[in-house]
Amino acid sequence: TFVAVGASGKIVRSTDNGSTFSAVTRPITNGINGVTFGNNTFVAVGDSGKIVRSTDNGTSWDNASSGITTQINGVTFGNNTFVAVGASGKIVRSTDNGTSWDNASSGITTQIRDVAFGNNTFVAVGYSGNIVRSTDNGTSWDNATDPINSNVIWGVGFGNNTFVAVVHGGWILRSTDNGSNFSAVVDPGNHLTGVVFGNNTFVAVGVSGGIYRSTDNGTTW
C-alpha cells in the first residue's frame, strides 16, 4: 500500500502500486506534512503537533498525542522507533508503534525539516544549517558541523552507508561516517528540497522541476 498526505488533513492510498488512489476519511483537518511506515504501522505528522496512525494499511486512522503543539515536519522509522521532527527544534519519539510519544532534547531551537535513519543512526536537518544525530534511538542528540554554513537544509536521506542532505540554493552534503562529518559536493544547479534512495541510486528534487540523480553515493550528480 502507498499512502500520501497533504493539506487539510487529506490522506489518499493506493493498493495497485500507485496506479490509482482513493481518499480515506480525514482523521484531522490540519495540514499533514509527512508519513512513514514501520512495524505494520503508518504514522503521519502535521501542523499543530498532530500525529495520526493506521494499523490497517491506511484505511482508518486514529489520533496520538505528541505532547507538543508546534508544527511537525517529518517522521521516520528505525530500530523499532518512530522519530518525528519539527519547529523550534522539537523532536518526539515513540517506541510503541506511534501510540505514545515522548520529548527528546535536540539541543537546538531552530526549525528541523527532515529526519532519516541508517546504520543505527538518526540524522535530522533544518534551518541555520543545523544537523543533529542520535545513536541511541532518538533519546539524545549531538551536533554535526555543516561545512558550508547553509541557510536551510531541506531534506536528508540514507543509502549504501551514506547520508545525503540537500540544501537551500542547490548544495548537496554527504556523510560516510554515520553523520559525524559532512562534506559538500558540487552544486548541481538548482534549489533542492528533497532526496530519497533506492536501487543504489540517490534522487534529489527541487524547484522549477529540477531532478538530479547520483549512482556513486552522492559524489557526482
N, C-alpha and C positions, 0 to 999 in steps of 0.2 A: 504493500500500500504506500502510495505517495500522499503526503499531506502538505498543503500550502496554506499560509496565513497572511492576513493583511489588515487593512483599515477597518475600523468599526467592528472589530471582533470577528470578521469573516474568516471562515475556515472551509476549504474545499479538499476533497480527497479523490484519489484515483486508484482503482483496483485492476486496471488494464495497462499498466506500465506507462501511465501518463497520456494515453490516447484521448481519454475523456475524463472530466472531473465533475463531481456533484457537490453541491453545498450541503453542509450539515447545520444543525441548529446552533446558532451562535451562543456560546456559554457566557459571553460578556459583550459589552458594546464598546469597550476601549480598543484602541489600536493594538494589534498583535505584531511584534517585531521579529520574532524568531521561533523556531521549532526544532526539536531534535528527537531522537529515538534511542532507547536503551532498555534492556530487560523487559521487552514486550510492552513498553510504555512510551507513548508520545507525550512530551512536555513542551508547552508553548508559553512564551513570556511576552509581556507587553507594557503598555503605559500604566502609570499609577500603581506600579508594583504588582500587577496582576500576573498570576500563574494559573494555567489550566492544564489538565492532564486527561489522557484517554488510555484505557487498557483494552479497548475493543477495536483497535486499528483505526481510530479516528472517527468512529461512528457517533459516539457520545462523549461528552466532556464534563468534568467536574472541576470546581474551583479548589485551589490550595492556597493557604495563607503564606505569603512570602515574608511577612513581618516588616516589610518596608512599603512606602507609598510613592517612591520615586520611580521614574521610567526604567524598565529593564530592556536592554537592547539585544542581548544574545544569550544562548544557552548551549551547552554541550554535555557529553556523557563520557565517562571513563572510569574504570575500576569500581563499578557499581555505585558511582557517584554522579549526580547531576550538579553542574555548576552554572549559575546564571550571573550575568554582569550588567551594570547599568550606570545611571547618573550618579554624580557625587562620589565616585569611587566605590560604589556599593557592590559587594559580592555576597551571594547567598548560595547555600549548598544543601543537597538532600541525599541521604543515604537509604531512604525507604521508598525509592521509586517515585519521588516527587510528591509524596503525601504531606510531609512536613519539611520545613526549611529553617536553617539557622544562619546567622550572620557570620561572615569571616572578615577580618580586617585586611584590606588591600594595602594599607599604608599610604594611599593617595586619596585626593578629594576631587580629582577631575573625572570627567565622563569616561567610562570604559565602553568601547564599542563592540568588541567581539572577544571570543574565547575559543581555544582549540585544545585538544588533548592528544598526546602521543608519548610513547616511551615513559609511561608512568608520571608524566608531567603535564600540568595545565599551564597554558600561557595565555594571558589576557592583554589586550592592547587598547589604546584610546587617545584622548586629547593630550596635547602638550608633549607628544612623543613618549608617553608613558608605556612601559612594558613591565608587567609583573608576572611572576611564575610561582608555581606551587608544586612541591614534590611529595606532599602528604595529603593528597586527595582534596585539596582546596581548603585545608584547615588554616594554614599560614602561608603568607606570600612574601616574596622578596623582589627587589627591583633589578631589572636588567637595563643596560645602557643602550639607548638609541644612538647609533653612530652619526646620524645626520641632524639631530635636534629637530625632528619632524614637528609640523604643526598638528596634524591629526593622522593617526594610524587607524585606518578604517576597518581592516579585516585581517584575519590570520587563519592559516590552515596548516595541516601536517601531513607528511608522507615521506616514505623512504628515509626515515631518521632525520628529517629536515623540517623545521618550522619556517614558513614563508609568510611575511606580512606585507600588506600593500598600504601605501602612504599617500596622503593628500599631495597632489602635484605630480604623481606618477612614479615616485620612487618605490623600489621593492627592497625589503630587508630579508635576510635569511640567516638561520642559525643551524649549525650541525652539532651543537653540544647541548641539546635539550633546553634551548632558550637562555643559557647563561650569557652568551655573547652573540651579537648580531653584526652582520656586515651588509653594506649597501651594494646593490648591483646596478648596472646601467639603467637609467630611466627609459622605459620603452616608449614614452611619448604621450602619455595621457594621464588623466586623473583617475586612479584606480580605487574601487570601492569594495571589492570582494575577491576571495580566492578560495578554490577548492582543489582537491587532489583525487585522482582516480586513474587506474591503468597506467601507472608510472608517469603520469603527466599532471603538472600543475596548470590550472586555467585561471586567469585573472580577468575581471571585467571592470569597466569603468564608464564614465560619462561619454556622450556622443557615440555610443555604440561600440566603444573600444573593447576588443577581446584579444588577450595575449596568452600564449601557451609556452611551457617550458618542459622539455623532456630530459633535462640534465639537473634535476633537483633545484631548479630556480636560479641556476648560474647564468644562463642566457635565455632570452625570450624572443 
